[in-house]
Amino acid sequence: MEKKYVEILTEIPGPKSKEILERRNKYVPKGISNNCQAFVKKAQGALVEDVDGNIYIDFAGAIGTINIGHSHPKVVMALQEQASQFIHTGFNVMMYESYIELAERLAERAPGFFDKKVAFFNSGAEAVENAVKIARKYTRRQGIISFSRGFHGRTLMTMTMTSKVKPYKFGFGPFAPEVYKAPYPYVYRRPNGMSEQQYNDMIIEQFEQFLLAEVAPETIAAVVIEPVQGEGGFIVPGSAFVKRIREVCTQHGILFIADEIQTGFARTGRYFAMEHFEVVPDLITISKSMGAGVPISGVIGRADIMDSADTGEIGGTYSGSPLGCQAALAVLDIIEEENLNERAQSIGARSIGKMQSMARRFDCIGDVRGLGAMCAMEIVKDRRTKAPDKEGVGKIIKAAGESGLLLLSAGLYGNVIRLLMPLTITNEQLEEGLQILEEAFEAVYQKDPAASKA
C-alpha cells in the first residue's frame, strides 16, 4: 500500500529532535517517560509533524485525550475568543457563564433521570480524588473499593487505588488507608476449561465473598470502577458483572462511581461507556478528551450527593478554567455535529476486523478485544500458555514509530497494544495506519506466520 499521509524524511529521532533531546535529558527528570523520542512541531486531526518534518499517523491520541482530533478548528476558535476576553479569574473569585453552561450540558447528557450537579477540576486524578472526598462526606464512611488492574491516577489516593506496582507505586509508599482491591473479570485469562459464563459467575461470587472476608460493606463509602479498564489492558467486563456491582452498592448504601476518564466523550460509541451496560452511576469522573487537550476534569453526580460537601470544601485555583470550559463546550458540539459516537463504532469495527485478520497471520496475537473505538490486542509468546510478550510489544511500537505510526502499550504485563486514534480520522488515514501496524508485525515476527511461534 502506497503511503499517502505518512512521510518519513529522517531517521527517528531526526537531527533536530536529537538536539532537543539532549536538552531534555539535561533538564527534565528521567522519571517522566516519553513514548516517542521525536518532538512535535504541529498536529492537525490525526496527523502529527515533528520538528524534522516527519509526518505520523496518530493511534495514541495523547493517551486518549484527542478524541475530536488535534487542533480542531472549532476548539482553536473557542480558545482564541476566550483568551481575547479573559484567561482566568478563578471561579471561586469571580464566576463565568461558561462553567455554568458546561455543567448544564453535562448534567443533561449524563445517564440517570434525577437532578445532577457538576464540579470541575484540573486532571483525571484530581477528579477521582474529589469523587472520593464527596463520597466519604455523603456516606460518612471511609472505605473505598477499586479493582485489580485498575488505573485511577498518580496522586496519593489515586496511586493507592491503582493496581500496577511498577512504574506507578514502587517506592512511593506509604499509601492512603482504607483502600481495598476487588477482583475484576479478565475473560482472556480465565482458567482453562471454564466457560465465559462460569468465569463471570465466579468473579461475581468472589466480589460478594470479598465483602464478607475482607471488609464490611457498612464501612465502604464507594466502589470506583472503570467501565473498560484502560491502563489495565482495555479489558471489557461482562454486563452481568457491572450490573451486579451496581446492585450490591444499592443494597448496602455504597456509592457507585464510574471512572470515565478514558472511556468518556464518544470513545466507546456512547458519550459514557456505562451506557453500554445500562447502569446508572451515582458519580462519574471525567477528563482527558473532555477538553481536547486543554486540562480540565469533572465530577458529575446526583445533586444531593454533590451538595454534601460544604462551601469551600472542594475546588481549586485553576479548577474548571475558562479555557477548559470553552474547549469542553466545543467538544460537545463537535461530537454532536460530526456524529462521533457513530463514527467510533465504525472505527472500532474496522480496527477489530483488521486485528482479527492479523491474528490469523500471527500467533503472537493472543486476544483481540474492545468496545467502540477503544480497541486492543494482547501479545503473547505462546497462545497455549498465554505467556506475555512485553519485549515483542516494545519492538512493534518501535518499528511502527520508525514507519510513522504512533502507538501505545498497556496492560499489567505491558503486553497489550491499544488503539486510541482520533475519532475524526479519515477512512484513508485509518487504513494507512492499520497497514503500518501490520507491517510492524511483519518486521518483528517475519512474514511467515510460523515465525510468530518462535
C-alpha positions as CSV (number, residue, x, y, z in Angstrom):
1,M,0.0,0.0,0.0
2,E,1.4,3.4,-1.0
3,K,1.8,5.8,1.9
4,K,-0.3,8.9,1.3
5,Y,-0.2,10.6,4.6
6,V,2.9,9.4,6.4
7,E,6.2,10.9,5.3
8,I,9.5,9.9,6.9
9,L,12.4,12.1,5.8
10,T,15.0,11.2,8.5
11,E,15.7,8.5,11.0
12,I,13.6,8.7,14.1
13,P,14.5,10.8,16.0
14,G,15.8,13.2,13.4
15,P,18.7,15.6,13.9
16,K,16.6,18.5,15.3
17,S,14.8,16.2,17.7
18,K,18.2,14.7,18.8
19,E,19.4,18.2,19.6
20,I,16.3,19.0,21.7
21,L,16.5,15.5,23.3
22,E,20.0,16.4,24.7
23,R,18.5,19.4,26.4
24,R,15.5,17.3,27.6
25,N,17.9,14.7,29.2
26,K,19.9,17.5,30.9
27,Y,16.9,19.4,32.4
28,V,13.9,17.0,32.7
29,P,14.0,14.1,35.2
30,K,14.1,10.6,33.9
31,G,11.0,9.7,35.8
32,I,8.9,11.4,33.2
33,S,8.7,8.9,30.3
34,N,8.5,9.5,26.6
35,N,6.9,7.1,24.2
36,C,8.4,8.7,21.1
37,Q,11.8,10.3,21.0
38,A,10.9,13.0,18.4
39,F,9.5,16.4,19.2
40,V,6.2,17.7,17.7
41,K,6.1,20.8,15.5
42,K,2.4,20.8,14.7
43,A,-0.6,18.5,14.7
44,Q,-3.9,18.5,12.9
45,G,-6.7,15.9,13.0
46,A,-5.0,12.5,13.2
47,L,-1.6,13.7,11.8
48,V,1.4,14.9,13.7
49,E,4.5,16.5,12.2
50,D,7.8,16.6,14.1
51,V,10.5,19.3,14.1
52,D,12.4,17.4,11.3
53,G,9.4,17.3,9.0
54,N,8.4,13.7,9.6
55,I,4.7,13.1,9.5
56,Y,3.0,10.4,11.6
57,I,-0.5,9.0,11.9
58,D,-1.6,9.2,15.5
59,F,-3.0,6.0,17.0
60,A,-2.1,7.2,20.6
61,G,-4.3,10.3,20.8
62,A,-2.3,11.8,23.6
63,I,-3.3,8.8,25.7
64,G,-7.0,9.1,24.8
65,T,-7.1,12.9,25.1
66,I,-7.7,13.8,21.5
67,N,-11.0,12.1,20.5
68,I,-12.0,15.1,18.4
69,G,-8.6,15.3,16.8
70,H,-5.6,17.6,17.2
71,S,-6.2,21.3,16.9
72,H,-9.8,21.0,15.8
73,P,-10.7,24.4,14.2
74,K,-13.7,24.9,16.5
75,V,-11.7,24.3,19.6
76,V,-8.9,26.6,18.4
77,M,-11.5,29.3,17.7
78,A,-13.2,28.9,21.1
79,L,-9.8,29.2,22.8
80,Q,-8.8,32.3,20.8
81,E,-12.1,34.0,21.5
82,Q,-11.8,33.2,25.3
83,A,-8.2,34.3,25.5
84,S,-9.0,37.6,23.9
85,Q,-11.6,38.3,26.6
86,F,-10.0,37.0,29.8
87,I,-7.8,34.0,30.6
88,H,-8.5,33.4,34.2
89,T,-10.3,34.9,37.2
90,G,-10.7,31.9,39.4
91,F,-14.2,30.6,39.5
92,N,-14.3,31.0,43.3
93,V,-13.3,34.6,43.0
94,M,-15.4,35.8,40.0
95,M,-17.6,33.3,38.2
96,Y,-18.1,33.0,34.4
97,E,-21.0,31.7,32.5
98,S,-19.2,29.0,30.5
99,Y,-18.7,27.0,33.7
100,I,-22.5,27.0,34.3
101,E,-23.3,26.2,30.6
102,L,-20.9,23.2,30.6
103,A,-22.3,21.9,33.9
104,E,-25.8,22.2,32.5
105,R,-25.0,20.3,29.3
106,L,-23.1,17.5,31.1
107,A,-25.8,17.1,33.7
108,E,-28.4,16.7,30.9
109,R,-26.2,14.3,28.9
110,A,-25.1,12.0,31.8
111,P,-27.2,8.9,32.5
112,G,-29.8,9.0,35.2
113,F,-33.3,10.5,35.5
114,F,-32.6,12.6,38.5
115,D,-31.3,16.0,39.4
116,K,-27.5,16.3,38.9
117,K,-24.8,18.8,39.7
118,V,-21.3,19.1,38.3
119,A,-18.0,20.3,39.7
120,F,-14.9,20.9,37.6
121,F,-11.2,20.3,38.4
122,N,-7.9,20.1,36.5
123,S,-6.9,16.5,35.9
124,G,-8.3,13.0,35.9
125,A,-6.6,12.1,39.2
126,E,-8.0,15.2,40.8
127,A,-11.5,14.3,39.7
128,V,-11.1,10.9,41.3
129,E,-9.7,12.4,44.5
130,N,-12.7,14.7,44.7
131,A,-15.2,12.0,44.0
132,V,-13.7,10.1,46.9
133,K,-14.0,13.1,49.1
134,I,-17.6,13.7,48.2
135,A,-18.5,10.0,48.7
136,R,-16.9,10.0,52.1
137,K,-18.6,13.2,53.1
138,Y,-22.0,11.9,51.9
139,T,-21.9,8.4,53.4
140,R,-19.8,9.3,56.5
141,R,-17.8,6.2,55.7
142,Q,-14.1,5.9,54.8
143,G,-13.6,2.7,52.8
144,I,-13.0,2.8,49.1
145,I,-13.0,-0.3,46.8
146,S,-11.2,-0.2,43.5
147,F,-10.4,-3.2,41.3
148,S,-7.3,-5.3,40.3
149,R,-5.5,-3.9,37.2
150,G,-7.4,-0.6,37.6
151,F,-5.8,2.7,37.0
152,H,-7.0,6.0,38.5
153,G,-4.0,8.3,38.7
154,R,-0.7,9.2,40.3
155,T,-1.6,11.3,43.3
156,L,-1.5,9.7,46.8
157,M,-5.1,8.5,46.9
158,T,-5.4,7.5,43.2
159,M,-2.0,5.9,43.2
160,T,-3.2,3.8,46.1
161,M,-6.3,2.9,44.2
162,T,-4.2,1.9,41.1
163,S,-3.2,-1.7,40.8
164,K,0.0,-1.8,38.8
165,V,3.0,-1.6,41.2
166,K,5.7,-0.7,38.6
167,P,6.1,2.0,37.5
168,Y,3.2,3.7,39.4
169,K,3.7,2.7,43.0
170,F,7.1,1.2,43.6
171,G,9.0,3.1,46.3
172,F,6.3,5.8,46.7
173,G,4.6,4.4,49.9
174,P,3.2,4.6,52.4
175,F,-0.2,4.7,50.7
176,A,-3.6,6.1,51.7
177,P,-5.5,3.9,54.2
178,E,-8.9,2.3,53.8
179,V,-8.5,1.4,50.1
180,Y,-9.3,-2.2,49.1
181,K,-8.8,-4.1,45.8
182,A,-11.6,-6.4,44.5
183,P,-11.4,-8.9,41.5
184,Y,-12.3,-7.6,38.1
185,P,-13.1,-10.1,35.2
186,Y,-10.4,-10.8,32.7
187,V,-12.0,-13.3,30.3
188,Y,-9.0,-14.0,28.2
189,R,-7.0,-15.2,31.2
190,R,-9.8,-17.3,32.8
191,P,-8.9,-20.8,34.0
192,N,-8.6,-23.4,31.3
193,G,-11.8,-25.3,30.7
194,M,-14.1,-22.7,32.2
195,S,-16.7,-21.0,30.1
196,E,-17.2,-17.3,30.0
197,Q,-20.5,-17.6,31.8
198,Q,-18.9,-19.8,34.6
199,Y,-16.0,-17.4,34.9
200,N,-18.1,-14.3,35.2
201,D,-20.3,-16.0,37.8
202,M,-17.2,-16.9,39.7
203,I,-15.9,-13.3,39.7
204,I,-19.3,-12.0,40.9
205,E,-19.2,-14.6,43.7
206,Q,-15.7,-13.5,44.6
207,F,-16.8,-9.9,44.9
208,E,-19.6,-10.9,47.2
209,Q,-17.3,-13.0,49.2
210,F,-14.9,-10.1,49.3
211,L,-17.5,-8.1,51.3
212,L,-17.6,-10.9,53.8
213,A,-13.9,-11.9,54.1
214,E,-12.0,-8.6,53.5
215,V,-14.1,-5.6,54.5
216,A,-17.6,-5.0,55.9
217,P,-19.9,-3.2,53.4
218,E,-21.1,-0.9,56.1
219,T,-17.7,0.7,56.2
220,I,-17.5,1.3,52.4
221,A,-18.2,4.8,51.0
222,A,-17.8,3.9,47.3
223,V,-16.8,1.4,44.7
224,V,-14.8,3.0,41.9
225,I,-14.9,1.1,38.6
226,E,-13.7,1.7,35.1
227,P,-16.4,0.6,32.6
228,V,-13.4,-0.6,30.4
229,Q,-10.1,-0.9,32.1
230,G,-7.7,1.5,30.2
231,E,-4.2,1.2,31.5
232,G,-5.1,-2.3,32.7
233,G,-5.3,-3.5,29.1
234,F,-8.6,-2.4,27.6
235,I,-10.4,-5.2,29.4
236,V,-14.2,-5.1,28.8
237,P,-16.2,-6.7,31.7
238,G,-19.4,-8.6,31.2
239,S,-22.7,-6.7,31.6
240,A,-23.8,-9.1,34.4
241,F,-20.7,-8.2,36.4
242,V,-21.2,-4.4,36.2
243,K,-25.0,-4.7,36.9
244,R,-24.3,-6.9,40.0
245,I,-21.8,-4.4,41.4
246,R,-24.4,-1.7,41.0
247,E,-27.0,-3.9,42.8
248,V,-24.6,-4.7,45.7
249,C,-23.8,-1.0,46.0
250,T,-27.5,-0.1,46.2
251,Q,-28.2,-2.8,48.7
252,H,-25.5,-1.6,51.1
253,G,-25.8,2.1,50.6
254,I,-22.4,2.3,48.8
255,L,-21.9,4.9,46.1
256,F,-21.2,3.6,42.6
257,I,-18.5,5.7,40.9
258,A,-17.8,5.3,37.2
259,D,-14.3,6.4,36.3
260,E,-15.0,7.5,32.7
261,I,-11.8,9.5,32.3
262,Q,-10.5,7.4,29.3
263,T,-13.8,5.9,28.2
264,G,-15.9,9.1,28.0
265,F,-16.7,11.5,25.3
266,A,-17.6,9.1,22.4
267,R,-14.6,6.8,22.7
268,T,-16.7,3.7,23.0
269,G,-19.5,4.8,20.8
270,R,-21.5,6.4,23.6
271,Y,-21.0,9.6,25.5
272,F,-20.3,7.5,28.6
273,A,-19.3,3.8,28.4
274,M,-21.6,2.9,31.3
275,E,-24.5,3.4,28.9
276,H,-23.5,0.1,27.2
277,F,-24.2,-1.7,30.4
278,E,-27.5,0.1,31.2
279,V,-26.1,1.0,34.6
280,V,-26.6,4.5,36.2
281,P,-23.7,5.6,38.4
282,D,-24.1,7.8,41.4
283,L,-21.0,9.8,40.4
284,I,-19.0,9.9,37.2
285,T,-15.4,11.2,36.8
286,I,-14.4,12.8,33.5
287,S,-11.3,14.3,31.9
288,K,-8.9,13.5,29.0
289,S,-10.9,14.1,25.8
290,M,-13.3,16.4,27.6
291,G,-11.0,19.3,26.9
292,A,-9.4,18.2,23.6
293,G,-6.0,18.7,25.1
294,V,-6.8,21.6,27.4
295,P,-6.5,20.5,31.1
296,I,-10.0,20.1,32.7
297,S,-11.8,17.4,34.6
298,G,-15.0,17.0,36.5
299,V,-17.3,15.0,38.7
300,I,-21.0,14.6,37.7
301,G,-23.3,13.2,40.3
302,R,-26.7,13.2,42.0
303,A,-27.4,16.6,43.3
304,D,-27.9,15.5,46.9
305,I,-24.6,13.7,46.9
306,M,-22.7,16.6,45.3
307,D,-24.2,19.0,47.8
308,S,-22.9,17.0,50.7
309,A,-19.6,19.0,50.6
310,D,-19.9,22.3,52.2
311,T,-18.8,25.7,50.8
312,G,-15.1,25.8,50.1
313,E,-14.5,22.0,50.7
314,I,-13.9,21.2,47.1
315,G,-12.4,23.3,44.2
316,G,-9.1,24.8,43.4
317,T,-7.3,27.7,41.9
318,Y,-7.5,26.6,38.3
319,S,-10.4,24.2,38.6
320,G,-12.8,24.5,35.6
321,S,-10.7,27.2,34.0
322,P,-12.4,29.4,31.4
323,L,-10.2,28.0,28.6
324,G,-11.0,24.4,29.7
325,C,-14.7,25.1,29.8
326,Q,-14.8,26.7,26.4
327,A,-12.8,23.8,24.9
328,A,-15.2,21.3,26.5
329,L,-18.2,23.1,25.2
330,A,-16.7,23.0,21.7
331,V,-16.0,19.2,22.2
332,L,-19.7,18.6,22.9
333,D,-20.7,20.5,19.8
334,I,-18.2,18.6,17.7
335,I,-19.4,15.2,19.0
336,E,-23.0,16.0,18.1
337,E,-22.3,17.8,14.8
338,E,-19.9,15.2,13.4
339,N,-21.7,12.1,14.8
340,L,-18.6,10.9,16.6
341,N,-20.5,8.2,18.6
342,E,-21.5,6.6,15.3
343,R,-18.0,7.2,13.9
344,A,-16.4,5.5,17.0
345,Q,-18.4,2.3,16.3
346,S,-17.4,2.3,12.6
347,I,-13.7,2.9,13.5
348,G,-13.9,0.1,16.2
349,A,-15.5,-2.4,13.8
350,R,-12.8,-1.7,11.1
351,S,-10.0,-1.9,13.7
352,I,-11.2,-5.1,15.3
353,G,-11.7,-6.7,11.9
354,K,-8.2,-5.8,10.9
355,M,-6.7,-7.1,14.1
356,Q,-8.6,-10.3,13.9
357,S,-7.3,-10.8,10.3
358,M,-3.8,-10.2,11.7
359,A,-4.4,-12.7,14.4
360,R,-4.9,-15.4,11.7
361,R,-1.4,-14.5,10.4
362,F,0.5,-14.0,13.6
363,D,0.2,-16.5,16.5
364,C,1.7,-13.9,18.8
365,I,-1.7,-12.2,18.9
366,G,-3.5,-14.0,21.7
367,D,-6.6,-11.8,22.1
368,V,-8.4,-9.0,20.2
369,R,-10.9,-7.0,22.2
370,G,-12.6,-3.7,22.6
371,L,-15.7,-1.5,22.9
372,G,-16.4,1.0,20.2
373,A,-13.1,2.6,19.2
374,M,-11.3,1.6,22.4
375,C,-9.6,-1.5,20.9
376,A,-6.6,-3.6,21.7
377,M,-4.7,-6.8,21.1
378,E,-2.8,-8.8,23.6
379,I,0.6,-10.1,22.5
380,V,1.9,-13.5,23.9
381,K,4.8,-15.7,23.4
382,D,2.6,-18.8,23.1
383,R,-1.1,-19.0,22.7
384,R,-1.4,-22.1,24.8
385,T,0.4,-20.8,27.9
386,K,-0.6,-17.1,27.2
387,A,2.9,-16.0,28.4
388,P,3.0,-12.2,28.0
389,D,5.4,-10.8,25.4
390,K,6.2,-7.4,26.6
391,E,9.5,-7.3,24.7
392,G,7.7,-8.1,21.4
393,V,5.3,-5.2,22.1
394,G,8.2,-2.8,22.6
395,K,9.7,-3.9,19.3
396,I,6.3,-3.5,17.4
397,I,5.8,0.0,18.8
398,K,9.4,1.0,17.9
399,A,9.0,-0.4,14.4
400,A,5.7,1.3,13.9
401,G,7.1,4.6,15.1
402,E,10.0,4.4,12.7
403,S,7.5,3.9,9.9
404,G,5.3,6.8,11.0
405,L,2.6,5.4,13.3
406,L,2.3,6.5,17.0
407,L,1.3,3.6,19.3
408,L,0.9,2.9,23.0
409,S,1.2,-0.2,25.1
410,A,-1.0,-1.1,28.1
411,G,-1.7,-3.9,30.5
412,L,-0.5,-5.3,33.8
413,Y,2.2,-7.2,31.9
414,G,2.9,-4.4,29.4
415,N,1.9,-6.8,26.5
416,V,-1.1,-5.0,25.1
417,I,-1.2,-2.7,22.1
418,R,-4.0,-0.2,22.5
419,L,-5.5,1.9,19.8
420,L,-6.7,5.4,20.6
421,M,-6.8,7.2,17.2
422,P,-8.8,10.4,17.0
423,L,-12.4,9.7,16.0
424,T,-12.1,12.4,13.3
425,I,-9.5,10.2,11.5
426,T,-10.4,9.7,7.8
427,N,-11.0,6.3,6.4
428,E,-7.9,6.6,4.3
429,Q,-5.7,7.6,7.3
430,L,-7.2,4.7,9.3
431,E,-6.4,2.2,6.6
432,E,-2.9,3.5,6.2
433,G,-2.3,3.4,9.9
434,L,-3.6,-0.2,10.2
435,Q,-1.4,-1.2,7.3
436,I,1.7,0.2,9.0
437,L,0.6,-1.7,12.2
438,E,0.6,-4.9,10.2
439,E,3.9,-4.1,8.6
440,A,5.4,-3.6,12.0
441,F,4.3,-7.1,13.0
442,E,5.9,-8.4,9.8
443,A,9.1,-6.6,10.7
444,V,9.2,-8.1,14.2
445,Y,7.7,-11.6,13.6
446,Q,8.6,-12.1,9.9
447,K,6.1,-12.7,7.1
448,D,5.8,-16.4,7.8
449,P,3.1,-16.9,10.4
450,A,5.0,-19.8,11.8
451,A,7.8,-17.4,12.8
452,S,5.5,-15.8,15.3
453,K,5.6,-19.1,17.3
454,A,9.3,-18.8,17.8
